[in-house]
Amino acid sequence: MRVIAIANPKGGVGKSTFATNLAGYFAAQGNRVMLGDTDVQQSSRIWLGLRPANLPTITAWELADNTVARPPKGTSHVVLDTPAGLKGSKLDVILKLADTVVVPLQPSIFDILATEEFLKKLARREHTCRVGILGMRVNARSRSADQLRHYAGQLGLPVLGYLRDTQNYIQLAAHGATLWDVAPSRVEKDLEQWRDILHWIQHSNV
């Protein structure tokens, strides 16, 4: 079973957007997928409530505070959407549970500073999970993207890719859908951006 945690202590960086779409990808591949929402805002759980029954099934998974629960037998993939302010014992629980951690990060100085201590903790490798940074709402060819690559390189963490700022995610989320639930031609640019990210996640050590 794969457990992928989407984590960043700063709010508003796109964790739920990435978590729901990642779960949607695994479900579209025919996997038995659970989406765990450890955020008090329950954005991912609300999104699941909007998801039409005719789309590939994603099941909600309850993860109690400071408790490592076991998903039902037969679950192949778990995606965890984590809260802002993640630290301490709750962070330790997530790191013990996950085999992969993806950190969505916008390349502004304010976002980087707000995430710095969190990333340094992950970079110290006091855990067994694999960690990668994902540039959110950024042009891969911009100076901001270069700065993010440089910063991540100093920490010894890879930048998996960059997701652009587009209304596609917002419009799909409003209907409980993901990039993989609509015609590829409609979201072609976005699917291209996901290719390297998915390759890294699927080939991470477990």
DRENVODO-132405 format. One record per residue (C-alpha): x, y, z; residue in three letters; residue number from 1. Coordinates in steps of 0.05 Angstrom, whole numbers, plus 5000, padded with zeros to 4 digits. Example, Ala and Ser with C-alpha at 12.3 -4.5 7.8 and 13.67 -1.06 7.14 Angstrom:
BEGIN
[site [5246; 4910; 5156]; "Ala"; 1]
[site [5273; 4979; 5143]; "Ser"; 2]
END
This chain:
BEGIN
[site [5000; 5000; 5000]; "Met"; 1]
[site [5025; 5069; 4982]; "Arg"; 2]
[site [5014; 5129; 5029]; "Val"; 3]
[site [5028; 5197; 5000]; "Ile"; 4]
[site [5023; 5258; 5046]; "Ala"; 5]
[site [5013; 5327; 5017]; "Ile"; 6]
[site [5042; 5374; 5069]; "Ala"; 7]
[site [5061; 5446; 5082]; "Asn"; 8]
[site [5050; 5484; 5148]; "Pro"; 9]
[site [5028; 5545; 5109]; "Lys"; 10]
[site [4956; 5550; 5086]; "Gly"; 11]
[site [4932; 5569; 5017]; "Gly"; 12]
[site [4988; 5537; 4978]; "Val"; 13]
[site [4945; 5487; 4940]; "Gly"; 14]
[site [4951; 5424; 4983]; "Lys"; 15]
[site [4878; 5404; 4973]; "Ser"; 16]
[site [4881; 5418; 4898]; "Thr"; 17]
[site [4941; 5372; 4890]; "Phe"; 18]
[site [4915; 5319; 4938]; "Ala"; 19]
[site [4847; 5311; 4905]; "Thr"; 20]
[site [4877; 5309; 4835]; "Asn"; 21]
[site [4930; 5258; 4856]; "Leu"; 22]
[site [4876; 5214; 4886]; "Ala"; 23]
[site [4836; 5223; 4822]; "Gly"; 24]
[site [4895; 5199; 4781]; "Tyr"; 25]
[site [4904; 5136; 4822]; "Phe"; 26]
[site [4829; 5122; 4819]; "Ala"; 27]
[site [4828; 5132; 4743]; "Ala"; 28]
[site [4882; 5078; 4738]; "Gln"; 29]
[site [4835; 5028; 4771]; "Gly"; 30]
[site [4866; 5029; 4840]; "Asn"; 31]
[site [4828; 5026; 4906]; "Arg"; 32]
[site [4841; 5096; 4933]; "Val"; 33]
[site [4827; 5130; 4999]; "Met"; 34]
[site [4833; 5205; 5011]; "Leu"; 35]
[site [4848; 5224; 5083]; "Gly"; 36]
[site [4834; 5295; 5106]; "Asp"; 37]
[site [4869; 5315; 5170]; "Thr"; 38]
[site [4852; 5389; 5162]; "Asp"; 39]
[site [4799; 5420; 5207]; "Val"; 40]
[site [4771; 5456; 5146]; "Gln"; 41]
[site [4757; 5387; 5114]; "Gln"; 42]
[site [4765; 5414; 5044]; "Ser"; 43]
[site [4780; 5347; 5013]; "Ser"; 44]
[site [4723; 5313; 5050]; "Arg"; 45]
[site [4675; 5366; 5025]; "Ile"; 46]
[site [4702; 5355; 4955]; "Trp"; 47]
[site [4688; 5281; 4961]; "Leu"; 48]
[site [4616; 5298; 4977]; "Gly"; 49]
[site [4611; 5334; 4910]; "Leu"; 50]
[site [4641; 5276; 4870]; "Arg"; 51]
[site [4590; 5244; 4823]; "Pro"; 52]
[site [4578; 5169; 4832]; "Ala"; 53]
[site [4595; 5155; 4759]; "Asn"; 54]
[site [4667; 5176; 4767]; "Leu"; 55]
[site [4722; 5129; 4792]; "Pro"; 56]
[site [4712; 5116; 4866]; "Thr"; 57]
[site [4753; 5152; 4919]; "Ile"; 58]
[site [4736; 5134; 4991]; "Thr"; 59]
[site [4743; 5180; 5051]; "Ala"; 60]
[site [4791; 5157; 5105]; "Trp"; 61]
[site [4786; 5182; 5176]; "Glu"; 62]
[site [4853; 5195; 5210]; "Leu"; 63]
[site [4844; 5213; 5283]; "Ala"; 64]
[site [4893; 5262; 5316]; "Asp"; 65]
[site [4957; 5227; 5337]; "Asn"; 66]
[site [4930; 5159; 5317]; "Thr"; 67]
[site [4958; 5116; 5262]; "Val"; 68]
[site [4898; 5079; 5235]; "Ala"; 69]
[site [4900; 5022; 5185]; "Arg"; 70]
[site [4861; 5031; 5121]; "Pro"; 71]
[site [4813; 4975; 5101]; "Pro"; 72]
[site [4844; 4913; 5071]; "Lys"; 73]
[site [4853; 4918; 4996]; "Gly"; 74]
[site [4868; 4993; 4995]; "Thr"; 75]
[site [4924; 5005; 4946]; "Ser"; 76]
[site [4935; 5080; 4953]; "His"; 77]
[site [4923; 5131; 5008]; "Val"; 78]
[site [4931; 5206; 4996]; "Val"; 79]
[site [4933; 5249; 5058]; "Leu"; 80]
[site [4913; 5323; 5055]; "Asp"; 81]
[site [4945; 5355; 5116]; "Thr"; 82]
[site [4929; 5419; 5153]; "Pro"; 83]
[site [4964; 5486; 5158]; "Ala"; 84]
[site [5007; 5492; 5220]; "Gly"; 85]
[site [5027; 5418; 5216]; "Leu"; 86]
[site [5081; 5405; 5268]; "Lys"; 87]
[site [5098; 5367; 5331]; "Gly"; 88]
[site [5066; 5300; 5346]; "Ser"; 89]
[site [5016; 5306; 5289]; "Lys"; 90]
[site [5073; 5316; 5239]; "Leu"; 91]
[site [5110; 5257; 5269]; "Asp"; 92]
[site [5049; 5212; 5259]; "Val"; 93]
[site [5043; 5233; 5186]; "Ile"; 94]
[site [5118; 5221; 5173]; "Leu"; 95]
[site [5114; 5151; 5204]; "Lys"; 96]
[site [5053; 5134; 5163]; "Leu"; 97]
[site [5075; 5161; 5095]; "Ala"; 98]
[site [5125; 5132; 5047]; "Asp"; 99]
[site [5124; 5195; 5005]; "Thr"; 100]
[site [5115; 5268; 5023]; "Val"; 101]
[site [5101; 5322; 4971]; "Val"; 102]
[site [5107; 5395; 4993]; "Val"; 103]
[site [5068; 5443; 4950]; "Pro"; 104]
[site [5103; 5510; 4953]; "Leu"; 105]
[site [5093; 5577; 4919]; "Gln"; 106]
[site [5160; 5610; 4903]; "Pro"; 107]
[site [5149; 5676; 4940]; "Ser"; 108]
[site [5196; 5697; 4995]; "Ile"; 109]
[site [5138; 5697; 5044]; "Phe"; 110]
[site [5119; 5625; 5028]; "Asp"; 111]
[site [5191; 5601; 5030]; "Ile"; 112]
[site [5204; 5634; 5097]; "Leu"; 113]
[site [5140; 5606; 5126]; "Ala"; 114]
[site [5160; 5536; 5105]; "Thr"; 115]
[site [5234; 5539; 5118]; "Glu"; 116]
[site [5237; 5504; 5186]; "Glu"; 117]
[site [5189; 5450; 5161]; "Phe"; 118]
[site [5231; 5436; 5099]; "Leu"; 119]
[site [5295; 5434; 5140]; "Lys"; 120]
[site [5264; 5382; 5186]; "Lys"; 121]
[site [5245; 5340; 5125]; "Leu"; 122]
[site [5314; 5350; 5095]; "Ala"; 123]
[site [5347; 5322; 5158]; "Arg"; 124]
[site [5319; 5254; 5139]; "Arg"; 125]
[site [5296; 5236; 5209]; "Glu"; 126]
[site [5246; 5191; 5176]; "His"; 127]
[site [5242; 5138; 5121]; "Thr"; 128]
[site [5195; 5173; 5072]; "Cys"; 129]
[site [5217; 5206; 5008]; "Arg"; 130]
[site [5207; 5281; 5001]; "Val"; 131]
[site [5198; 5326; 4941]; "Gly"; 132]
[site [5177; 5399; 4930]; "Ile"; 133]
[site [5124; 5419; 4881]; "Leu"; 134]
[site [5122; 5490; 4852]; "Gly"; 135]
[site [5050; 5516; 4854]; "Met"; 136]
[site [5019; 5570; 4810]; "Arg"; 137]
[site [5085; 5585; 4776]; "Val"; 138]
[site [5112; 5587; 4706]; "Asn"; 139]
[site [5168; 5535; 4700]; "Ala"; 140]
[site [5209; 5583; 4657]; "Arg"; 141]
[site [5205; 5642; 4704]; "Ser"; 142]
[site [5258; 5671; 4750]; "Arg"; 143]
[site [5214; 5650; 4809]; "Ser"; 144]
[site [5220; 5578; 4787]; "Ala"; 145]
[site [5295; 5584; 4782]; "Asp"; 146]
[site [5298; 5612; 4852]; "Gln"; 147]
[site [5256; 5555; 4879]; "Leu"; 148]
[site [5302; 5504; 4846]; "Arg"; 149]
[site [5362; 5538; 4877]; "His"; 150]
[site [5330; 5540; 4946]; "Tyr"; 151]
[site [5309; 5467; 4943]; "Ala"; 152]
[site [5378; 5447; 4918]; "Gly"; 153]
[site [5410; 5479; 4980]; "Gln"; 154]
[site [5366; 5434; 5023]; "Leu"; 155]
[site [5381; 5373; 4981]; "Gly"; 156]
[site [5308; 5365; 4961]; "Leu"; 157]
[site [5284; 5356; 4889]; "Pro"; 158]
[site [5233; 5401; 4855]; "Val"; 159]
[site [5186; 5351; 4822]; "Leu"; 160]
[site [5154; 5401; 4774]; "Gly"; 161]
[site [5109; 5462; 4769]; "Tyr"; 162]
[site [5034; 5470; 4764]; "Leu"; 163]
[site [5009; 5532; 4729]; "Arg"; 164]
[site [4956; 5580; 4755]; "Asp"; 165]
[site [4893; 5560; 4717]; "Thr"; 166]
[site [4818; 5560; 4726]; "Gln"; 167]
[site [4816; 5486; 4706]; "Asn"; 168]
[site [4829; 5463; 4777]; "Tyr"; 169]
[site [4778; 5510; 4807]; "Ile"; 170]
[site [4723; 5492; 4757]; "Gln"; 171]
[site [4735; 5417; 4764]; "Leu"; 172]
[site [4738; 5419; 4840]; "Ala"; 173]
[site [4669; 5453; 4841]; "Ala"; 174]
[site [4641; 5388; 4812]; "His"; 175]
[site [4682; 5339; 4852]; "Gly"; 176]
[site [4724; 5323; 4791]; "Ala"; 177]
[site [4797; 5320; 4772]; "Thr"; 178]
[site [4840; 5328; 4709]; "Leu"; 179]
[site [4831; 5253; 4696]; "Trp"; 180]
[site [4755; 5257; 4696]; "Asp"; 181]
[site [4748; 5300; 4634]; "Val"; 182]
[site [4770; 5295; 4561]; "Ala"; 183]
[site [4847; 5300; 4557]; "Pro"; 184]
[site [4842; 5353; 4503]; "Ser"; 185]
[site [4808; 5399; 4552]; "Arg"; 186]
[site [4866; 5397; 4602]; "Val"; 187]
[site [4924; 5379; 4557]; "Glu"; 188]
[site [4973; 5431; 4584]; "Lys"; 189]
[site [4959; 5410; 4655]; "Asp"; 190]
[site [4967; 5336; 4642]; "Leu"; 191]
[site [5035; 5350; 4611]; "Glu"; 192]
[site [5057; 5385; 4675]; "Gln"; 193]
[site [5037; 5324; 4716]; "Trp"; 194]
[site [5078; 5274; 4676]; "Arg"; 195]
[site [5145; 5282; 4712]; "Asp"; 196]
[site [5111; 5291; 4780]; "Ile"; 197]
[site [5074; 5225; 4773]; "Leu"; 198]
[site [5136; 5190; 4749]; "His"; 199]
[site [5174; 5211; 4812]; "Trp"; 200]
[site [5117; 5191; 4858]; "Ile"; 201]
[site [5106; 5124; 4826]; "Gln"; 202]
[site [5180; 5107; 4825]; "His"; 203]
[site [5194; 5129; 4897]; "Ser"; 204]
[site [5223; 5076; 4943]; "Asn"; 205]
[site [5172; 5039; 4984]; "Val"; 206]
END
